Structure formats: C-alpha cells, structure tokens
C-alpha cells in the first residue's frame, strides 16, 4: 500500500485552524467546500428579531446565520496531516466564544468581502492582539469589485508580512490554497520565534499545490495527536 493512502496504521498530526470574519462573508461555505466529512453546522434562520443588529447590506439573499460554530475536516495522507476547521460565528454578540475556539489553534483565516471590508477589522485586531498567526482571504463574490492583494493589504493597514489571498470559497482547490498558505505562514513565524540557542532550521521548502508541509516539519507546539474526536481539539 502506498504511503499516502488512507490507513488506520498511519499516525496523523492534527492542526486546528479557525475560519473567522464578519457576518455573511462565507465562513460556513468555505468549511463545507473543503471538508471530507459532513460538516457540523449550527445555522439558524434569520428573523425580523435580528434585523436591527444583522445588516444584510451586500448579502441580501442570506437567510441563515451561524450561532455557535462550524466544524469540518480534511485529511492529507501524503503529509500525514489532518486539518480541523472551526468556523466562528460572525456577529459581535457571539464573539465571547472566540477565545475558547482559538485555544490550541495554529492560526486563523480571516475572510474578507471587499463590499464590506470594514467587517473584517475586528477579526484582524482580535488575532493581532493575541499573537495568533493569520492570513486574510478575500472571498471574491460575483458582484464584488476586484482589487489587488496589495490594495486590500493597504486598506486594512496590515503588517506587510501578513499574506492576503484572493479566492473563491465555493471552489475546493482555491480554498485548499488558502489553508496551505496559512500553514506555511504559521510555520515560518514559529521558526522565526525559536530561541537563538536552538539549532538553526532551514526555511520550509516551497510546497507544490495543493500539498502541505510534512508533519515532520511542524513544530511540536503547533501540532497535537488527534484521536478522531473533534471535541478534544479545544
């Protein structure tokens, strides 16, 4: 049997990743697009009771909203990695959950919609304040104007090192590229912050799409053994 084929005998390294961003930006769609299992969702129907707090400007066709979290999983047998995807609720009133969801994560994907770019500012600030590695992924909606990554980075006033990726949350390959970039970026930051007394490590080699770095290259502090129970990832 080839090394990259699914097998219970192959040990997997689990990496927890947050999918965050504002209301209606595509977090649930992203998790569902790439998940190899039926994603866990906690969506409820929008009612008039939330009309005063949940603005539908730019997402007028949206009828449901996440009230707890989304959960999905993608296994990369060749790299012996299992990515556990936790989608956060987007509304301000559910942000008390974000600290708990962020525990044990290696990083986050902050989704942005150029029609409502300011909706991602709070998520960016949240991860910056807590020192959590993140990338900004611009979900290019059909009706949205197209901007360059540099224009978005300037508008959000991001650190120049923070990657900005243009993608489509409905496309599996496009979504995988975002996850690949986050893992590479989190690994790079981990190597930079390693104490000087530790042996020097070579920078990660470029990863052919849609592959991810081998689990052997990942810092032990950013990886954990996973036994199949998503609740243990917290």
C-alpha positions in Angstrom: 0.0 0.0 0.0 1.3 3.5 -0.9 2.2 5.8 2.0 -0.4 8.4 1.0 -3.3 6.0 1.0 -5.8 6.1 3.9 -4.9 3.7 6.7 -5.5 3.4 10.4 -1.8 2.5 10.7 -0.7 5.9 9.6 -0.2 8.4 12.5 -1.8 11.7 11.8 -0.8 15.2 13.1 -3.9 17.3 13.8 -3.8 21.0 13.2 -6.6 23.2 14.4 -7.4 26.2 12.2 -10.0 28.9 12.8 -12.1 30.3 9.9 -13.2 33.8 11.0 -14.6 37.0 9.7 -17.6 39.2 9.6 -21.3 38.3 9.1 -22.2 36.7 5.8 -18.6 36.6 4.4 -18.5 32.9 3.5 -17.1 31.0 6.5 -19.7 28.2 6.5 -19.4 27.9 2.7 -15.6 27.6 3.0 -15.7 24.9 5.6 -18.4 22.9 3.7 -16.5 23.2 0.4 -13.3 21.6 1.6 -14.5 19.2 4.3 -14.1 15.5 3.7 -16.9 14.7 6.2 -20.4 16.1 6.5 -19.7 19.4 8.1 -21.2 20.2 11.5 -23.1 23.5 11.2 -25.2 25.5 13.7 -27.1 27.7 11.4 -30.5 29.2 12.3 -33.0 31.0 10.1 -32.7 34.8 10.2 -35.8 36.5 11.5 -37.0 40.1 11.9 -35.8 40.0 15.5 -32.2 40.4 14.3 -32.9 43.0 11.7 -31.6 45.8 13.9 -28.2 44.1 14.5 -27.6 41.9 11.5 -27.1 44.1 8.5 -27.8 42.3 5.2 -26.2 45.0 3.0 -24.3 43.2 0.3 -25.7 39.8 1.3 -29.4 40.5 0.8 -30.1 36.8 -0.2 -28.7 35.4 3.1 -31.4 33.6 5.1 -29.4 31.8 7.8 -26.6 32.6 10.2 -24.2 30.6 12.3 -25.0 30.8 16.1 -22.2 28.6 17.5 -19.6 27.2 15.2 -19.0 25.2 12.0 -16.7 22.2 12.0 -15.1 20.4 9.1 -12.1 18.2 8.5 -9.7 17.5 5.7 -7.0 14.7 5.8 -3.8 14.9 3.8 -2.5 11.4 3.9 0.7 12.1 2.0 1.8 14.7 4.5 0.2 12.8 7.5 -1.8 15.9 8.4 -5.4 16.3 9.4 -6.7 19.9 9.4 -9.5 20.6 11.8 -11.5 23.6 10.6 -13.5 25.6 13.1 -15.8 28.3 11.7 -16.6 31.1 14.1 -19.9 33.0 14.3 -19.6 36.4 12.7 -21.9 38.6 14.7 -20.5 40.7 17.6 -22.8 39.2 20.1 -21.2 35.8 19.7 -17.6 36.9 20.0 -17.4 35.8 23.6 -16.9 32.3 22.1 -13.8 33.2 20.0 -11.3 32.9 22.8 -12.4 29.3 23.5 -12.4 28.4 19.9 -8.9 29.9 19.4 -7.4 27.6 22.1 -4.9 25.2 20.6 -5.1 26.6 17.1 -2.0 27.1 14.9 -3.6 30.1 13.2 -6.7 31.6 11.5 -8.1 32.5 8.1 -9.8 35.9 8.3 -12.3 36.1 5.4 -13.0 39.5 3.9 -15.6 40.8 1.5 -14.5 44.0 -0.4 -18.1 45.2 -0.4 -17.9 45.4 3.4 -14.2 45.4 4.1 -14.6 47.0 7.5 -16.4 43.9 8.8 -13.1 42.1 8.9 -11.3 44.7 11.0 -12.4 43.3 14.4 -11.3 39.8 13.5 -7.9 41.1 12.4 -7.5 43.0 15.6 -8.6 40.0 17.6 -5.8 37.8 16.3 -3.2 40.5 16.3 -3.8 41.3 20.0 -3.4 37.6 20.8 -0.4 36.9 18.7 -2.3 34.3 16.6 -0.9 33.8 13.1 -3.5 34.7 10.4 -3.9 35.3 6.7 -6.6 37.4 5.1 -8.5 35.6 2.4 -10.7 37.9 0.2 -13.8 35.9 -0.9 -14.4 37.3 -4.4 -18.2 37.4 -4.7 -19.6 37.6 -8.2 -20.9 41.2 -7.7 -17.9 42.5 -5.9 -15.3 44.8 -7.4 -11.9 43.1 -8.0 -9.0 44.6 -6.0 -5.3 43.5 -5.8 -3.9 41.9 -2.7 -1.7 45.0 -2.2 -4.7 47.3 -2.3 -6.6 45.2 0.3 -3.5 45.0 2.5 -3.1 48.8 2.4 -6.8 49.4 3.1 -6.8 47.1 6.2 -3.4 48.5 7.2 -1.9 45.1 7.7 1.6 44.2 8.6 3.4 43.7 5.2 4.3 40.2 6.3 0.6 39.1 6.6 -0.4 37.2 3.4 -3.5 38.4 1.5 -5.0 35.8 -0.8 -7.8 36.3 -3.3 -10.0 33.2 -3.5 -13.5 31.7 -4.1 -15.0 30.0 -1.0 -17.1 27.8 -3.3 -14.0 26.3 -5.1 -12.2 23.4 -3.3 -8.8 24.0 -5.0 -9.0 27.7 -4.2 -9.9 27.0 -0.6 -7.1 24.5 -0.2 -4.6 27.1 -1.4 -5.7 29.4 1.4 -5.2 26.7 4.0 -1.8 25.8 2.5 -0.7 29.4 2.8 -1.8 29.7 6.4 0.1 26.5 7.5 3.3 27.7 5.7 3.0 31.2 7.3 2.4 29.8 10.8 5.4 27.5 10.4 7.6 30.4 9.2 6.6 32.5 12.2 7.3 29.6 14.5 10.8 29.2 13.1 11.5 32.9 13.4 10.5 33.0 17.1 12.6 29.9 18.1 15.2 30.7 20.7 18.6 31.5 19.3 20.1 28.7 21.4 18.1 26.1 19.4 19.7 24.6 16.3 19.0 26.6 13.2 16.4 25.2 10.9 16.2 25.5 7.2 13.2 27.5 5.9 10.4 25.4 4.6 10.8 24.4 1.0 8.1 25.6 -1.5 5.1 23.3 -1.4 3.6 22.1 -4.7 -0.1 22.9 -4.8 -2.2 21.6 -3.2 0.3 19.8 -0.9 1.1 20.9 2.7 4.4 20.7 4.6 5.2 17.3 6.0 4.1 16.8 9.6 7.7 16.1 10.5 8.5 19.8 9.7 5.9 21.2 12.0 6.8 22.5 15.5 5.6 20.2 18.2 4.0 23.2 20.0 1.7 23.7 16.9 0.7 20.1 16.5 -1.2 17.6 18.5 -2.2 14.0 18.3 -5.8 13.6 17.3 -7.9 10.5 18.1 -10.9 11.4 15.9 -12.9 13.3 18.5 -13.3 16.9 17.4 -14.1 18.0 21.0 -10.5 17.1 22.0 -9.2 19.8 19.7 -10.2 22.6 22.1 
